[in-house]
Amino acid sequence: MYNLVEVMREKRLLTTVQARNLTFMANEELYDIENDSFQMVDTFGNEMYQGIIESSNKV
């Protein structure tokens, strides 16, 4: 979602209000695509996934 917002911002497809409201979105997201194939639940802040987050930060 964050990447889509950035592309829309660069192409000036967002209104001023949309750009302002979407500025505070998280720039890091993590989805469990095996259990959430539609990527509806961002698990980035979930402690259960902390090991995955830490290992991805090392790359």
C-alpha positions as CSV (number, residue, x, y, z in Angstrom):
1,M,0.0,0.0,0.0
2,Y,2.8,2.4,0.9
3,N,4.4,1.9,-2.5
4,L,1.2,2.6,-4.3
5,V,0.7,5.8,-2.3
6,E,4.2,6.9,-3.2
7,V,3.6,6.2,-6.9
8,M,0.3,8.1,-6.9
9,R,2.0,11.0,-5.1
10,E,4.8,11.2,-7.6
11,K,2.3,11.1,-10.5
12,R,0.3,13.8,-8.8
13,L,-2.8,11.6,-8.7
14,L,-3.7,12.5,-5.1
15,T,-5.6,15.5,-4.0
16,T,-4.0,17.8,-1.4
17,V,-6.2,16.3,1.4
18,Q,-5.4,12.7,0.3
19,A,-1.7,13.4,0.2
20,R,-1.8,15.0,3.7
21,N,-3.8,12.1,5.2
22,L,-1.7,9.4,3.7
23,T,1.6,10.9,4.8
24,F,1.4,9.2,8.1
25,M,1.0,5.7,6.8
26,A,3.6,3.1,7.8
27,N,6.4,2.7,5.4
28,E,7.0,-0.9,6.5
29,E,4.4,-3.6,6.1
30,L,4.5,-7.4,6.6
31,Y,1.8,-9.8,5.4
32,D,1.3,-13.5,6.0
33,I,0.4,-14.4,2.5
34,E,-0.2,-18.1,3.3
35,N,-3.0,-17.1,5.7
36,D,-4.0,-13.7,4.3
37,S,-3.6,-13.9,0.5
38,F,-5.5,-10.7,0.0
39,Q,-3.0,-8.8,2.3
40,M,-5.7,-7.4,4.5
41,V,-3.9,-7.6,7.9
42,D,-0.6,-5.9,8.3
43,T,1.4,-8.1,10.8
44,F,4.4,-5.7,11.0
45,G,3.6,-4.7,14.7
46,N,2.7,-8.3,15.7
47,E,5.3,-9.8,18.2
48,M,4.7,-13.2,16.6
49,Y,6.5,-12.0,13.5
50,Q,9.3,-10.2,15.2
51,G,11.9,-12.8,14.2
52,I,11.0,-12.3,10.5
53,I,11.2,-8.5,10.9
54,E,14.6,-8.7,12.6
55,S,16.1,-11.1,10.0
56,S,14.8,-8.9,7.1
57,N,16.4,-5.8,8.6
58,K,19.8,-7.6,8.5
59,V,19.7,-8.0,4.7
